Amino acid sequence: MLSTQNALEIIFAAGIQQRAATNMLIKPLVVSIIRQRPVMEYDASHLGKMVNRLEEALPPELPA
């Protein structure tokens, strides 16, 4: 397992390739987290309910 200290040393030692080194260390973690999440699906009724909730959450308009 790579420690935070080791990861930072790799990133800073990479010089001008810091972005590539960071991606090499971070992307596998991000991908593994995303793969664990369930697929989200929405239908028209869900979208309608969300829009209604957003409209209800808005403060009333002030008179001009």
C-alpha distances in whole Angstrom, upper triangle without the diagonal:
4,6,10,12,10,10,14,15,14,16,19,19,20,23,25,22,20,21,20,16,16,17,14,11,13,15,13,12,16,17,15,17,20,20,20,23,26,29,31,35,38,42,45,45,42,42,46,45,42,45,47,44,44,48,48,45,47,50,53,55,57,61,61
4,7,8,6,6,10,11,10,12,15,15,16,19,22,19,17,18,17,13,13,14,12,9,11,14,13,12,15,17,16,17,20,21,21,24,27,29,32,35,38,42,45,46,42,42,46,45,42,44,47,44,43,47,47,45,46,48,52,53,55,59,60
4,5,5,6,9,10,11,12,14,15,17,20,22,20,17,18,18,15,14,16,14,11,13,16,15,13,16,19,18,18,22,23,23,25,29,31,33,36,39,43,46,46,42,43,46,45,42,44,46,44,43,46,47,44,45,47,51,52,54,58,58
4,5,5,6,9,10,11,12,14,15,18,20,18,15,16,17,14,12,15,14,10,11,15,15,13,16,19,18,18,21,23,23,25,28,30,32,36,38,42,44,45,41,41,44,43,40,42,44,42,40,44,44,41,43,44,48,49,51,55,55
4,5,5,6,9,10,11,12,14,16,19,18,15,17,18,14,13,16,16,13,14,18,18,17,19,22,21,22,25,26,27,28,32,34,36,39,42,45,48,48,45,44,48,46,43,45,48,45,43,47,48,44,45,47,51,52,54,57,57
4,5,5,6,9,10,10,12,15,18,16,14,16,16,12,12,15,13,11,13,16,16,16,18,21,21,21,24,26,26,28,32,34,36,39,42,46,48,49,45,45,48,47,44,46,49,46,45,48,49,46,47,49,53,54,56,59,59
4,5,5,6,9,10,11,14,16,14,11,13,13,9,8,11,10,7,10,13,13,13,15,18,18,19,21,23,24,25,29,31,33,36,39,42,45,46,42,42,45,44,41,43,46,43,42,45,46,43,44,46,50,51,53,56,56
4,5,5,6,8,10,12,14,13,10,12,13,10,9,12,12,10,11,15,16,15,17,20,21,21,23,25,26,28,31,33,34,38,40,44,46,47,43,43,46,45,42,43,46,43,42,45,46,43,44,46,49,50,51,55,55
4,5,5,6,8,11,14,13,11,13,14,10,11,14,13,12,14,17,18,18,20,23,23,24,26,28,29,31,34,36,37,41,43,47,49,50,47,46,49,49,45,47,50,47,45,49,50,47,47,49,53,54,55,58,58
4,6,5,6,9,12,10,8,11,11,7,8,12,10,9,12,15,16,16,18,20,21,22,24,26,27,29,33,34,36,39,42,45,48,49,45,45,48,48,44,46,49,47,45,48,50,47,47,49,53,54,55,59,58
4,6,5,8,10,8,5,8,9,5,6,10,10,9,11,14,15,16,17,19,21,22,23,25,27,28,32,33,34,37,40,43,45,47,43,42,46,45,42,43,46,44,42,45,47,44,44,46,50,50,52,55,55
4,5,6,9,9,7,10,11,9,9,13,13,13,14,17,19,19,21,23,24,25,27,29,30,32,35,36,37,41,43,46,48,50,46,45,48,48,44,46,49,46,44,47,49,46,46,48,51,52,53,56,56
4,5,9,9,8,12,12,9,11,14,14,13,16,19,20,21,22,24,26,27,29,30,32,33,37,38,40,43,45,49,51,52,49,48,51,51,47,49,52,50,47,51,52,49,49,51,55,55,56,60,59
4,6,5,5,9,8,7,9,12,11,12,15,17,18,20,21,23,24,26,27,29,30,32,35,36,38,41,43,46,48,50,47,46,49,49,46,47,50,48,46,49,51,48,48,50,54,54,55,58,58
4,5,6,9,10,9,11,14,14,15,17,19,21,22,23,25,27,28,29,31,33,34,38,38,39,42,44,48,50,51,48,47,50,50,46,47,51,49,46,49,51,48,48,50,53,53,55,58,57
4,6,8,9,10,11,13,14,16,17,19,21,23,23,25,27,28,29,31,33,34,37,37,38,41,43,46,48,50,47,45,48,49,45,46,49,47,45,48,50,47,47,49,52,52,53,56,55
4,6,5,6,9,10,11,13,14,15,18,19,20,21,24,25,26,27,30,31,34,34,35,38,40,44,46,48,44,43,46,47,43,44,48,46,44,47,49,46,46,48,51,51,53,56,55
4,5,5,6,9,10,11,12,14,16,17,18,20,22,23,24,26,28,29,32,32,34,37,39,42,44,46,42,41,44,44,41,42,45,43,41,44,46,43,43,45,49,49,50,53,53
4,5,5,6,9,10,10,11,14,16,15,17,20,21,21,23,25,26,29,29,30,33,35,39,40,42,39,38,41,41,38,39,42,40,38,41,43,40,40,43,46,46,48,51,50
4,5,5,6,9,10,10,13,15,15,16,19,20,20,22,25,26,29,29,30,33,36,39,41,43,40,39,42,42,39,40,44,42,40,43,45,43,43,45,48,49,51,54,53
4,5,5,6,9,10,12,14,15,16,18,19,21,22,24,26,29,30,31,34,37,40,42,44,41,40,43,43,40,42,45,43,41,44,46,43,44,46,50,50,52,55,55
4,5,5,6,8,11,11,12,14,16,17,18,20,22,23,26,27,29,32,34,37,40,41,38,37,40,40,37,38,41,39,37,41,42,40,40,43,46,46,48,52,52
4,5,5,5,8,10,10,11,14,15,16,17,20,21,24,24,26,29,31,35,37,39,36,35,38,38,35,36,40,38,36,39,41,39,39,42,45,46,48,51,51
4,6,6,7,10,11,12,13,15,16,18,20,22,25,25,27,31,33,37,39,41,38,37,41,41,37,39,42,41,39,42,44,42,42,45,48,49,51,55,55
4,6,7,8,10,11,12,14,16,17,19,20,24,25,27,30,33,37,39,41,37,37,40,40,37,39,42,40,38,42,43,40,41,44,47,48,50,54,54
4,6,5,6,9,10,11,13,15,16,17,21,22,24,27,30,33,36,37,34,33,37,36,33,35,38,36,34,38,39,37,38,40,44,45,47,50,51
4,5,5,6,8,10,10,12,14,16,19,19,21,25,27,31,33,35,32,31,35,35,32,34,37,35,34,37,39,36,37,40,44,44,47,50,50
4,6,5,6,9,10,11,13,15,18,19,21,25,28,31,34,36,32,32,36,36,33,35,38,36,35,39,40,38,39,42,46,47,49,53,53
4,6,5,6,9,10,11,13,17,18,20,24,27,30,33,34,31,31,35,34,31,33,36,34,33,37,38,36,37,40,43,45,47,51,51
4,5,5,6,9,10,11,15,16,17,21,24,27,30,31,28,28,31,31,28,30,33,31,30,33,35,32,34,37,40,41,44,47,48
4,5,5,6,9,10,13,14,16,20,23,26,29,30,27,27,31,31,28,30,33,32,31,34,36,34,35,39,42,43,46,49,50
4,6,5,7,9,12,14,17,20,23,27,30,31,28,28,32,31,29,32,34,32,32,36,37,35,37,40,43,45,47,51,52
4,5,5,7,11,13,15,18,21,25,28,29,25,26,29,28,26,29,31,29,29,32,33,31,33,36,40,41,44,47,48
4,5,5,9,10,12,15,18,22,25,26,23,23,27,26,24,26,29,27,27,30,32,30,32,35,38,39,42,46,47
4,6,8,9,12,15,19,22,25,27,24,24,28,27,25,28,31,29,29,33,34,32,34,38,41,42,45,49,50
4,6,9,12,15,19,22,26,26,23,24,28,27,25,28,30,28,29,32,33,32,34,37,40,42,45,48,50
4,6,9,12,15,19,22,23,19,20,24,23,21,24,26,25,25,29,29,28,30,34,37,38,42,45,46
4,6,9,13,16,20,20,17,18,22,21,20,23,25,24,24,28,28,28,30,33,36,38,41,45,46
4,7,10,13,17,18,15,16,20,20,18,21,24,23,23,26,28,27,29,33,35,37,40,43,45
4,7,10,14,14,12,13,16,16,15,17,20,19,20,23,24,23,26,29,32,34,37,40,41
4,7,10,12,9,10,14,14,13,16,18,18,19,22,23,23,25,29,31,33,37,39,41
4,7,8,6,7,10,11,10,13,15,15,16,19,20,21,23,26,28,30,34,36,38
4,6,5,6,9,10,11,13,15,16,17,19,20,22,23,27,28,30,34,36,38
4,5,5,6,9,10,11,12,14,15,17,18,20,21,25,26,27,31,33,35
4,5,5,6,9,10,11,12,14,15,17,18,20,24,25,27,30,32,34
4,5,5,6,9,10,11,12,14,15,17,19,22,24,26,30,32,34
4,5,5,6,9,10,11,12,14,15,17,21,22,24,27,30,31
4,5,5,6,9,10,11,12,14,16,19,20,22,25,28,29
4,5,5,6,9,10,11,12,15,18,19,21,25,27,30
4,5,5,6,9,10,11,13,16,18,20,24,26,28
4,5,5,6,9,10,11,15,16,17,21,24,25
4,5,5,6,9,10,13,14,16,20,22,25
4,5,5,6,9,12,14,16,20,23,25
4,5,5,6,10,12,14,18,21,23
4,5,5,9,10,12,15,18,20
4,6,8,9,12,15,18,21
4,6,9,12,15,18,21
4,6,9,12,15,17
4,6,9,12,15
4,6,9,12
4,6,9
4,6
4
